Amino acid sequence: MAIKAIELFFVIGSIYFFFVISFFFRKRGKKILYSFIVIILLSYAVFLTARPHIQNATYDKYTQMVEEHLEKKYPNASWETSFDKEELLTTAFGYQIKVKFADEPTVLYVYKVENGKVIQAYFSYLENSPQNDGKYAERD
């Protein structure tokens, strides 16, 4: 939510700035500033429309990379990958793919892709579960 609020604040602030400045210009200057306002609004609309598609495509690509990494590293294991779309819209830490292995359901592993390389960011335990070393913890 914080990133969206900052974006919205920037857009509204820019529009307000151009609108206030337009009072100090004559007719031709006002037209130019109003056209800037329209351009800002259209650009933001295109950005809001295109961003979810870009994020989904990136997540699909990164999920596939994580799947390939897991298949190489743990060929006999089965797992389920997921991600939180709401978290995606609000996080500034990039794309994180959550993995839950079938034989270790109380541990949630989180992977991310940095510079084309899949790394395990961290792992966490579900509530009220025994906390032992994760079977699939990667310590590189």
N, C-alpha and C positions, 0 to 999 in steps of 0.2 A: 504494500500500500504506500510505503514511503516514496518509492521511486515514482509511482504514478502521481503522487501529490506534488513532487518537485517538478515533474514535467508540466503538469497543469498550472502550477504557480508561474513557471517560466512563460508559458503561452499566454496566460491571462495578463501577466505583467507586461509582456511585450505589446499586446494589443492595447492595453490601457496607456502605456507610454506613447505609442504612436497616435492614439486618439487624443490625448491631452496636448501633445505637440501640434496636432493639426489645427488647434484653435489659434495658433500664432502665425499661420500661413494663409495666403489668399487662396482663391479658388483652385488654381493649378496645383499648388503645393498640397492642398487638401486631397485632391484626386490621387496624387502620387502616394500620400500616406495611407489613404483608404485602400489603395491597391495593395500596399504592403500588408495591411490587416487581412485582406482577402487571401493573399498568398500564404500568410502564416496559418490562417484557418484551414485552407485547403491542404497545405503540407502536413498539418497535424492530423487531419482526417485520413490522409493517405497513410501516414505513419501508424495510426491506430488500427487501420484496416490491414496493413501488410505485416505488422509485427507478429501477431499470433501465427501466421502462416510460416514466417521465417523461423520462429522459435520451434514450431512443431517439426519442421524439416530438420533443424539442427538437432533436436532431441532424438528424432528417428535415427539420424546418422550416428550420434553418440551412443545411443542404446545398442545399435548394431555393433559398434566398436567394443563396447563392454561385453556384449554377448560373445563375440569372437575371442576376447581375452579370457573370459571364463571357460569357454570350451577348450581352449588350449591348456589352461592352468588346471582345471578340474574336469577332466573328460567324463568321469563317471558320476558326477553330481548333477542334481536337478535343482533349479532355482526359478524364482519369479522376479521380474524386474518391474519397477514402477517409478513414477515421479508425481509430484504434487503440482498441478498447474497453477494454483493460487500462489504457491511458494515461488514458482518460476517468475510470476509477474512482479514479485516483491523483493526478490533477492538480488544482491549485487555481487554474489560470489560465483556466478556462472551456473553451468548446468551440472546437476547432481542426479545420478541414477541410483535408486535404492534397490538393493538386492536382498531377497530373503531365500535362504537355502532350505530345501525340503527337510533335510535331516537335522537342521538347527533352526527351528522356527522362532525361537525366543531372541535371536540376534539379528539385527538389521545392519547390513553392510552398505556403505555409501561409496560409490565410485564416481570419479570425474575424469574428464579428458583435459590434459594440459599439454599444449604443443604437440598434439597428435599422439600422445602416449596416455594409456589408461592407468590411473593410479587409484589405490584405495584411499579415500580421504579419511574415513573414520568408520568405526562400528559402534553400535549402541545396543543396549539390552532393553527388552520390553519390561514393563512394570512387573514387580514381584517374580522375577525370574532369577535363577542362580547365575551369578556373574563369574564365569570362568573365562579363561582365554578362548577367544573365538576360534573355532576349528579352521576357519578360512581366513584368519587374520594374516595379512601380508605385511611383513616387516622388512622392507627393502632399505 
